[in-house]
Amino acid sequence: MAAESPSSVRKVVVHLRATGDAPILKQAKFKILGSDKFAKVIDFLRRQLHRDTLFVYVNSAFSPNPDELVIDLYNNFGFDGKLVVNYACSMAWG
Amino acid sequence: MEAQKYVWDGAIPLQIHLHESQVTTLPPPPPALILAPRIGYLPLLASLLKPYFSSTLPPGVDTIWYIPTGVLFDLLCAEPERPWNLTVHFRGYPGTVLIPCEGEDSVKWSYINSLKEAAYIMNGNCKNVMNMSQSDQLELWHSVMNGNLETYQRVSSKLKLATVEDEHTSLCSSKSQQGFGETDLAGQVKTGRVPVRLYVWSVSEDFDDLEDMPKVDSWEKISYINRPVEIHKEDKCFTLHDALKILVPEFFSNDLMNVKSAGVDFEDALRIPSEDVSSDKVVEDHVQNAYEHREACSISSSAEIKLIRIQGIEPKLEIPFSWVVNNLMNPDYFLHICVCVKVPQQNST
């Protein structure tokens, strides 16, 4: 594993996918700092979609705690170099 | 499984004070005394506290309320005080509102999602939790709310969530649970992944006594880390120490390691939507092996773990990790570990 130089920043690719009747974003792939919390993704979605109530999932499976680090989510649940985040306006996977 | 029963029976005496800004009566109400189960969650007490303080629950509560009460106590109360004094604000609570807490439903939602996450970590999917019948799901949740270990074990065994095989714990009532690391026909030993949540707080001053330990006064100071530990069946001597070395290698390494701090304004991350993702070489799969902390810290070989707390106890590091997992995990199948680590002061040049 290459040593990280102090100036490099580790980012995670997040792929945002709409579920059900949730609006589809024009730009679906984003990069976010691994050291950021999942709350940033939720917040971002809320602002982009102008909706307060959103259900946000990883891999169409579960909703992570907003305090979870994006890097941890990527390491645990990411594949093909990205973290798939699904969002819905109503509860999709109860 | 005696130890598990102790864990489920564990409770923390709380003395709840109403913040002076919230007091509307003269004289102000005396503090409420309440016993909070370790494996439960604070917002569930709201229904008990409401009539006492005659107030309404605020429309939004911080996410820390979705962390088990016992874990919060272990983190925020360095020197365990009994009762644990808490001050509540029922109105206009300052802080980031991320999920509106509507009481029990919010906590249940958070619990079920944690359970799904744990299942996903262990099995690669969470179909077993998703396929639970409504009544089973409710029964499971109620068993956690009410601290009913028997019901919990009965319902959760239906999930067939792999637990760690452990010869140190007598498995008298859990025959229906699969064990990790079962040998298949070819004699190949499988490995299992244990879901772990770590709460790390770094201090820069040394301390000998718990009472001198710097208190955590802000949730921002805690690194919340979510990493699984892989266990190999043949490794019968895999200790808690071994597990911690895998979870937080930066606290054990003798090499000088610079843990990169964010350094970049987090807001900018959201304002760079149009970067060309495909040509980015920064994100590679070996990211898997590098872990970062939220706070800026430069950790040299003198990073020292001062305290490890699980379910309110400070276990000896030589204890087999399988025992720790089987007996000290929470009802969400996660093992919650609180770690206090001393890092050397950053030198300013």
Interface residues (C-beta under 8 A of the other chain):
Chain A: M1 A2 E4 P6 S8 V9 R10 K11 V12 V13 Q27 K29 F30 K31 I32 L33 G34 S35 D36 K37 A39 K40 I42 D43 F44 N59 A61 F62 S63 P64 N65 P66 D67 E68 L69 I71 D72 L73 Y74 N75 N76 F77 G81 W93
Chain B: T63 I64 Y66 T96 L98 I99 W109 S110 N113 S114 K116 E117 Y120 I121 N125 C126 M130 Y224 I225 N226 R227 P228 N258 K260 S261 A262 G263 V264 F266 A269 L270 I272 P273 S274 E275 V277 D280 V282 V283 E284 D285 H286 V287 Q288 N289 A290 Y291 E292 H293 R294
